[in-house]
Amino acid sequence: ETGPTVCGDEWSDPELMEYLGARLTKTLGNNFQEYISQDTVRIILNKLEKRGYKLKAMTGLGQTCIWTLHKELDDE
């Protein structure tokens, strides 16, 4: 269980990405940017749980693991 952890794409909530300690980066050869944190997945998932996110699914693709989370919408 080691970092880095991809936390979101370039359209993700900047405040949430800052809370996760993720920085917006662009990898050479990619035509998109993504938020990456040096924290492990466990730490990122714990932080998201504190913000109200719940784990809905997890899958593996090669040596990549993908977690899907959901947060109830705030009443407005």
ABEGO torsion letter per residue (X at the ends): XBOBBBAEBAABBAAAAAAAGBBBBBBBGBABBBBBBABBAAAAAAAAAAAGBBBABBBBBEABBBBBBBBBBBBX
